């Protein structure tokens, strides 16, 4: 198992899949082990995926100081991985809550980012996040699904304050474009793969300085791809448009029929979109 040492001495692991130029992948969750990314819909056939297990997840060690789970504190881990790999600049891909970490990394080390791919990614680091309104808007698109009634009832309980595992399990279909056996298995693994305590610390408000991060993004020379799902609630495509507008060189792709895990919903379409972006990057 390849590993490296973070600046605070924590041993961090990463997984390598495929051949070719490296693509450093930051998982979401928040604080979910990188195993859920799989081979990103076959993207490993085109790129060498470097899948980081964030501290306290997967095969990575548990830090001595739990405060280092905070998103901004983990920027140093990504930079340590870049140095460990011997890369002058990185192609960086982030999913979901990992988007915040990737954005903070780009804000702190803009000269180290060659391309930035944000897959259904959060942007609290830039002062933009999804809301209950966005969840309701996306949920309404699924009204014809056979699972809609019980799932929507569970959503209503969550919006009213429920935080039970049963209700969160019930709303899982909303996060997938197709609720099939593969999606069910992917969803069922989430709890075991997630460090729940670390997730609570990850997005502390003190981790983000949106105005400062936005100022860097406005001048970031690296091209940025924002890939969102047509059916996803976080972010909705219209919210992703607002995020894209904050960069000097950004393109937005809305994957038809996709939810929060677009590489599961249409692997070939997802791989084609990301590969096309990466192959068109500036040298």
C-alpha positions as CSV (number, residue, x, y, z in Angstrom):
1,X,0.0,0.0,0.0
2,X,1.7,3.2,-1.1
3,X,1.9,5.8,1.7
4,X,3.6,9.1,2.7
5,X,3.9,11.2,5.8
6,X,2.0,14.3,6.4
7,X,3.7,17.4,7.9
8,X,2.3,16.5,11.3
9,X,3.6,13.0,11.1
10,X,0.4,11.2,10.2
11,X,0.8,8.3,7.8
12,X,-1.5,8.8,4.8
13,X,-2.3,6.1,2.2
14,X,-3.3,6.4,-1.4
15,X,-4.4,3.9,-4.0
16,X,-3.2,3.8,-7.6
17,X,-5.5,2.6,-10.4
18,X,-4.7,2.5,-14.1
19,X,-1.8,3.8,-16.2
20,X,-0.8,7.1,-17.8
21,X,-0.5,10.6,-16.5
22,X,-1.5,10.9,-12.9
23,X,-4.8,12.4,-11.8
24,X,-4.9,13.2,-8.1
25,X,-8.4,12.4,-6.8
26,X,-9.8,13.9,-3.6
27,X,-12.9,12.0,-2.2
28,X,-16.0,13.6,-0.6
29,X,-18.4,12.3,2.0
30,X,-17.2,14.3,3.8
31,X,-14.4,12.1,5.1
32,X,-15.3,9.0,3.2
33,X,-12.6,6.5,2.2
34,X,-11.6,6.8,-1.5
35,X,-12.8,3.3,-2.2
36,X,-16.2,4.6,-3.2
37,X,-14.7,6.3,-6.2
38,X,-13.9,3.0,-7.7
39,X,-12.2,3.5,-11.1
40,X,-14.4,6.5,-11.8
41,X,-16.4,4.8,-14.4
42,X,-13.4,3.5,-16.3
43,X,-11.4,6.7,-16.2
44,X,-8.5,4.6,-15.0
45,X,-8.2,3.3,-18.6
46,X,-7.1,6.8,-19.7
47,X,-5.3,8.1,-16.6
48,X,-3.4,6.8,-13.6
49,X,-5.8,7.6,-10.7
50,X,-4.1,8.6,-7.4
51,X,-6.9,8.1,-4.9
52,X,-6.1,9.7,-1.6
53,X,-7.5,8.3,1.7
54,X,-7.9,11.4,3.8
55,X,-6.6,11.3,7.3
56,X,-8.6,9.0,9.5
57,X,-10.3,7.2,6.6
58,X,-9.6,4.0,4.6
59,X,-6.0,2.9,5.0
60,X,-4.7,6.3,6.3
61,X,-3.7,6.8,9.9
62,X,-5.6,8.6,12.6
63,X,-4.0,11.9,13.5
64,X,-3.0,12.8,17.0
65,X,-4.9,16.0,16.9
66,X,-8.6,15.7,15.8
67,X,-8.6,19.4,14.9
68,X,-6.6,18.5,11.8
69,X,-9.7,17.0,10.3
70,X,-10.8,20.5,9.5
71,X,-10.8,21.1,5.7
72,X,-8.3,23.9,5.6
73,X,-5.9,21.9,7.8
74,X,-5.9,19.1,5.2
75,X,-4.5,21.3,2.4
76,X,-1.1,20.5,3.7
77,X,-1.8,16.7,3.1
78,X,-2.6,17.3,-0.5
79,X,0.6,19.3,-1.0
80,X,2.6,16.6,0.8
81,X,1.2,14.1,-1.6
82,X,2.1,16.2,-4.6
83,X,5.7,16.5,-3.4
84,X,5.8,12.8,-2.6
85,X,4.8,12.0,-6.2
86,X,7.5,14.4,-7.5
87,X,5.0,16.4,-9.6
88,X,5.6,20.1,-10.3
89,X,1.9,20.6,-11.1
90,X,-1.1,18.3,-10.6
91,X,-4.3,17.5,-12.4
92,X,-6.7,17.6,-9.5
93,X,-10.1,16.0,-9.4
94,X,-12.5,16.3,-6.4
95,X,-15.9,15.0,-5.7
96,X,-18.7,16.4,-3.5
97,X,-17.3,17.7,-0.2
98,X,-13.8,17.1,-1.6
99,X,-14.5,20.2,-3.7
100,X,-13.9,22.4,-0.7
101,X,-10.6,20.9,-0.1
102,X,-9.5,21.1,-3.7
103,X,-10.6,24.7,-3.9
104,X,-8.7,25.6,-0.7
105,X,-5.7,23.8,-2.2
106,X,-5.9,25.8,-5.4
107,X,-6.3,29.0,-3.4
108,X,-3.2,28.3,-1.4
109,X,-1.1,26.7,-4.2
110,X,-2.5,28.1,-7.5
111,X,0.9,27.6,-9.3
112,X,0.7,23.9,-8.4
113,X,-2.6,23.2,-10.2
114,X,-2.6,22.3,-13.9
115,X,-6.3,21.5,-14.2
116,X,-9.1,21.3,-11.7
117,X,-12.1,19.0,-12.2
118,X,-15.0,19.5,-9.8
119,X,-17.5,16.6,-9.9
120,X,-20.8,17.4,-8.3
121,X,-18.7,19.4,-5.9
122,X,-19.5,21.7,-3.0
123,X,-18.1,25.2,-3.0
124,X,-18.5,26.4,0.6
125,X,-14.9,27.6,0.2
126,X,-16.2,30.2,-2.2
127,X,-19.3,31.0,-0.2
128,X,-21.8,29.0,-2.2
129,X,-23.6,25.9,-0.9
130,X,-26.8,23.9,-1.6
131,X,-30.0,24.6,0.4
132,X,-33.2,22.8,1.3
133,X,-34.8,24.7,-1.6
134,X,-32.3,23.0,-3.9
135,X,-33.0,19.6,-2.4
136,X,-36.8,20.1,-2.9
137,X,-36.3,21.2,-6.4
138,X,-34.3,18.2,-7.3
139,X,-36.6,15.8,-5.4
140,X,-39.6,17.0,-7.4
141,X,-37.9,15.8,-10.6
142,X,-38.2,12.2,-9.4
143,X,-41.9,12.2,-8.6
144,X,-42.6,9.4,-11.1
145,X,-40.1,7.0,-9.6
146,X,-41.6,4.0,-7.8
147,X,-39.6,4.7,-4.7
148,X,-40.6,8.4,-4.5
149,X,-43.3,8.3,-1.9
150,X,-41.4,6.7,1.1
151,X,-38.2,8.5,0.1
152,X,-39.9,11.9,0.0
153,X,-41.6,11.3,3.3
154,X,-38.2,10.6,4.8
155,X,-36.9,13.8,3.3
156,X,-39.7,15.7,5.0
157,X,-38.8,14.2,8.3
158,X,-35.1,15.2,7.8
159,X,-36.1,18.7,6.9
160,X,-38.1,18.8,10.1
161,X,-35.1,17.8,12.1
162,X,-34.8,14.1,11.9
163,X,-31.2,12.6,11.7
164,X,-32.0,8.9,12.0
165,X,-30.0,6.4,9.9
166,X,-33.3,5.0,8.6
167,X,-34.4,8.3,7.1
168,X,-31.1,8.9,5.5
169,X,-31.1,5.4,4.1
170,X,-34.5,6.0,2.7
171,X,-33.5,9.2,0.8
172,X,-30.5,7.5,-0.9
173,X,-32.3,7.0,-4.2
174,X,-32.4,10.8,-4.7
175,X,-28.6,10.8,-5.0
176,X,-28.5,8.4,-7.9
177,X,-29.7,8.8,-11.5
178,X,-30.6,5.1,-11.5
179,X,-31.6,3.3,-8.3
180,X,-30.5,-0.2,-9.3
181,X,-28.5,-2.9,-7.6
182,X,-25.1,-1.2,-8.2
183,X,-26.4,2.1,-6.7
184,X,-27.8,0.2,-3.7
185,X,-24.5,-1.5,-3.0
186,X,-22.6,1.8,-3.4
187,X,-24.9,3.5,-1.0
188,X,-24.9,0.6,1.5
189,X,-21.1,1.0,1.9
190,X,-21.2,4.6,2.8
191,X,-21.5,4.3,6.6
192,X,-18.7,1.9,7.0
193,X,-16.4,4.0,4.7
194,X,-17.1,7.3,6.5
195,X,-15.4,8.7,9.6
196,X,-18.5,10.4,11.1
197,X,-16.6,12.2,13.8
198,X,-14.1,13.6,11.4
199,X,-17.0,14.6,9.1
200,X,-18.4,16.9,11.8
201,X,-15.1,18.7,12.1
202,X,-14.4,18.9,8.4
203,X,-16.6,21.9,7.4
204,X,-16.1,24.1,10.4
205,X,-17.0,27.7,9.4
206,X,-13.5,28.8,10.5
207,X,-12.1,26.6,7.7
208,X,-13.4,29.0,5.0
209,X,-12.5,32.5,3.9
210,X,-14.7,32.9,0.8
211,X,-13.7,36.4,-0.2
212,X,-10.0,35.5,-0.2
213,X,-10.6,32.3,-2.1
214,X,-12.7,34.0,-4.7
215,X,-10.0,36.5,-5.3
216,X,-7.5,33.8,-6.2
217,X,-10.0,31.9,-8.4
218,X,-10.6,35.0,-10.4
219,X,-7.0,34.9,-11.5
220,X,-6.4,31.1,-11.5
221,X,-4.7,30.2,-14.8
222,X,-5.6,26.5,-14.6
223,X,-8.7,25.5,-16.6
224,X,-11.6,24.3,-14.5
225,X,-14.3,21.7,-15.3
226,X,-17.5,21.7,-13.3
227,X,-19.4,18.5,-14.0
228,X,-22.8,18.3,-12.4
229,X,-25.7,15.9,-12.7
230,X,-29.1,16.9,-14.2
231,X,-30.9,15.4,-11.2
232,X,-28.5,16.3,-8.5
233,X,-29.4,18.7,-5.7
234,X,-25.8,19.6,-4.6
235,X,-25.2,21.5,-6.6
236,X,-28.1,22.1,-8.9
237,X,-27.0,23.0,-12.4
238,X,-28.0,26.6,-12.0
239,X,-25.9,26.8,-8.8
240,X,-23.0,25.2,-10.6
241,X,-23.3,28.1,-13.2
242,X,-22.8,30.6,-10.3
243,X,-19.7,28.7,-9.2
244,X,-18.3,28.5,-12.8
245,X,-18.7,32.3,-13.1
246,X,-16.1,32.8,-10.3
247,X,-13.3,31.4,-12.4
248,X,-11.5,33.0,-15.3
249,X,-11.4,29.8,-17.3
250,X,-14.2,27.4,-16.4
251,X,-16.6,25.2,-18.4
252,X,-19.7,23.6,-17.1
253,X,-21.1,20.2,-18.2
254,X,-24.5,19.0,-17.0
255,X,-24.6,15.2,-17.4
256,X,-28.1,14.1,-18.5
257,X,-29.9,11.8,-16.1
258,X,-27.2,11.8,-13.6
259,X,-27.3,12.3,-9.8
260,X,-24.5,12.9,-7.3
261,X,-22.4,10.0,-8.6
262,X,-22.3,10.6,-12.3
263,X,-19.7,7.9,-13.1
264,X,-22.2,5.3,-11.9
265,X,-25.1,6.6,-13.9
266,X,-23.3,6.8,-17.2
267,X,-19.7,5.6,-17.0
268,X,-18.8,6.1,-20.7
269,X,-20.4,9.6,-20.8
270,X,-18.6,10.6,-17.6
271,X,-15.2,9.3,-18.8
272,X,-15.6,10.9,-22.2
273,X,-16.4,14.3,-20.7
274,X,-13.5,14.3,-18.2
275,X,-11.0,12.8,-20.6
276,X,-11.9,15.4,-23.3
277,X,-11.3,18.2,-20.8
278,X,-8.0,16.8,-19.5
279,X,-6.7,16.1,-23.0
280,X,-7.5,19.7,-24.0
281,X,-5.6,21.2,-21.1
282,X,-2.7,23.7,-21.6
283,X,0.6,22.0,-21.5
